[in-house]
């Protein structure tokens, strides 16, 4: 599986590509940052992020894009910028038909370091170790993007099993509803037939009396 991790941000949008499967050594194919000028118009900055992500999609052709899920912070302005960059990443992937997965920061930290409260230094150190790099990727946004890709590769098998279980449960529920509907329809048909028979039987004596009266 080849995954492009995106750590969204307006000034620095971390991107990193990791390839591999759960349970085996992973390989980093590329890592970097898409930058925009802080004093530029917001529309121009979003276009810059779009172009940068499109270049990474063209170059590495990932099977999936993992994006950090935006969560609430005290700094509303920062949240808005992060959300806008995240939306651009999802748009670029979806436009190409590439699946998008969202992971919270705590999920990523727990998957990579074993603790959902790990700091950036710990995440960077584990990313360096897991990908067998000579030094932690800089800046931290780049390391976070690789951590996102690693997180998804490791979590994908469990997520797939959960999705399959949910799908199987839905199929079973649909089959049970279909069977119940068929049984209800059969019962209604049987009741209608019995009612028709009863009506014919009730009408027979009166018809016989009418025939007897005409013969007298």
C-alpha positions in Angstrom: 0.0 0.0 0.0 1.3 3.4 -0.9 -0.1 6.3 1.2 0.4 10.0 1.0 0.2 11.6 4.4 -0.9 15.2 4.7 -0.4 17.3 7.8 -2.6 20.3 6.8 -1.5 23.9 7.3 -1.6 27.2 5.4 2.0 28.3 5.9 3.5 24.8 6.0 1.6 21.8 4.7 3.5 18.6 5.5 3.5 15.8 2.9 5.1 12.4 3.0 4.7 9.1 1.1 5.2 5.7 2.8 4.9 2.3 1.2 4.4 -1.1 2.8 2.0 -3.3 4.7 1.3 -3.8 8.4 3.7 -6.2 10.1 6.5 -5.6 7.7 9.2 -2.9 7.3 8.0 0.3 5.8 9.7 2.5 3.2 9.7 6.2 2.8 9.4 7.3 -0.8 9.4 11.1 -0.3 8.8 13.8 2.3 8.6 17.5 2.2 6.5 20.6 2.8 4.2 22.7 0.6 4.8 26.3 1.7 2.8 29.5 1.1 3.5 33.1 2.0 1.8 34.2 5.3 1.0 37.7 3.9 -0.6 36.4 0.7 -4.3 36.4 0.0 -6.1 33.3 1.3 -7.3 32.4 -2.1 -3.7 32.5 -3.5 -2.5 30.4 -0.6 -5.1 27.7 -1.1 -4.2 27.6 -4.8 -0.6 27.2 -3.9 -1.4 24.3 -1.6 -3.5 22.7 -4.3 -0.8 22.9 -6.8 1.8 21.5 -4.4 -0.4 18.5 -3.5 -1.3 17.8 -7.1 2.5 17.6 -7.9 2.9 15.0 -5.1 -0.1 13.0 -6.4 1.3 13.1 -10.0 4.8 12.1 -8.8 4.0 9.2 -6.4 0.5 8.1 -7.5 -0.6 7.0 -4.0 -3.4 4.5 -3.4 -4.8 6.5 -0.5 -4.4 9.9 1.1 -4.3 10.1 4.9 -5.2 13.6 6.3 -5.0 14.8 9.9 -8.6 15.3 11.2 -9.0 18.9 12.2 -9.9 19.3 15.9 -10.9 22.2 18.0 -8.3 24.5 19.4 -8.3 27.9 21.3 -6.9 29.7 18.3 -9.8 29.9 15.9 -7.7 31.4 13.1 -5.3 28.5 13.2 -8.2 26.0 13.1 -9.8 27.8 10.1 -6.5 27.7 8.2 -5.9 24.1 9.0 -9.4 23.1 8.0 -9.1 25.0 4.7 -5.8 23.2 3.8 -7.3 19.9 4.9 -10.3 20.5 2.5 -7.9 21.2 -0.4 -6.1 18.0 0.2 -9.3 16.0 0.3 -10.6 17.7 -2.8 -7.4 16.9 -4.8 -7.5 13.3 -3.8 -11.3 12.8 -4.3 -11.1 14.5 -7.7 -8.8 11.7 -8.8 -10.9 9.0 -7.2 -8.3 8.3 -4.5 -9.8 7.3 -1.1 -9.2 9.7 1.8 -8.8 8.6 5.4 -8.9 11.0 8.4 -7.0 10.3 11.6 -6.9 12.4 14.8 -3.5 13.6 16.2 -4.0 11.3 19.2 -4.6 8.3 16.9 -1.5 9.0 15.0 0.6 9.5 18.1 -0.7 6.3 19.7 -0.1 4.3 16.5 3.5 5.5 16.1 4.7 5.9 19.6 2.3 3.9 21.7 1.0 7.0 23.5 -1.7 9.4 22.4 0.0 12.2 24.4 3.5 12.0 22.8 5.1 15.2 21.8 6.5 16.1 18.4 10.0 15.1 19.3 8.9 11.6 20.2 6.9 11.3 17.0 9.8 12.4 15.0 12.2 10.0 16.7 9.8 7.0 16.1 9.2 8.0 12.5 13.0 8.1 12.0 13.4 4.7 13.6 10.4 3.0 11.8 11.5 4.3 8.4 15.2 3.6 9.1 16.2 7.3 8.4 19.5 8.8 9.2 17.9 11.8 10.9 14.3 13.1 11.8 12.6 14.8 8.9 12.5 18.6 9.2 10.4 20.6 9.9 8.1 18.7 12.3 5.2 19.1 9.8 7.0 16.7 7.4 7.6 14.1 10.2 3.9 14.4 11.1 2.9 13.7 7.5 5.0 10.5 7.5 3.4 9.6 10.8 0.0 9.9 9.3 0.9 7.6 6.5 2.4 5.0 8.9 -0.7 5.3 11.1 -3.0 4.5 8.3 -1.0 1.5 7.0 -0.9 0.0 10.4 -4.6 0.7 11.2 -5.9 -0.3 7.7 -6.3 -4.0 8.4 -8.3 -3.5 11.5 -10.4 -0.8 9.8 -11.1 -3.2 6.9 -12.2 -6.0 9.2 -14.5 -3.5 11.0 -16.0 -2.3 7.7 -16.5 -5.9 6.6 -18.2 -6.8 9.8 -20.5 -3.7 9.5 -21.3 -4.6 5.9 -22.0 -8.2 6.8 -24.3 -7.1 9.6 -26.2 -4.8 7.2 -26.6 -7.6 4.7 -27.9 -9.9 7.4 -30.4 -7.2 8.6 -31.5 -6.7 5.0 -32.0 -10.4 4.5 -34.0 -10.7 7.7 -36.2 -7.8 6.7 -36.7 -9.3 3.2 -37.7 -12.7 4.8 -40.0 -11.0 7.2 -41.7 -9.1 4.4 -42.1 -12.3 2.4 -43.6 -14.1 5.4 -46.0 -11.2 6.0 -47.1 -11.2 2.3 -47.6 -15.0 2.4 -49.7 -14.6 5.5 -51.8 -11.9 4.0 -52.4 -14.0 0.8 -53.3 -17.0 3.0 -55.8 -14.9 5.0 -57.3 -13.5 1.8 -57.8 -17.0 0.4 -59.4 -18.2 3.6 -61.7 -15.2 3.6 -62.7 -15.9 0.0 -63.5 -19.5 0.8 -65.5 -18.4 3.8 -67.5 -15.9 1.7 -68.3 -18.6 -0.9 -69.4 -21.1 1.8 -71.6 -18.4 3.4 -73.3 -17.6 0.1 -74.0 -21.3 -0.8 -77.1 -21.9 1.5 -78.9 -18.7 0.3 -78.3 -19.7 -3.3 -79.7 -23.2 -2.6 -82.8 -21.7 -1.0 -83.4 -19.4 -4.0 -83.2 -22.4 -6.4 -85.6 -24.4 -4.2 -88.1 -21.6 -4.2 -88.1 -21.4 -8.0 -88.8 -25.1 -8.4 -92.0 -25.0 -6.3 
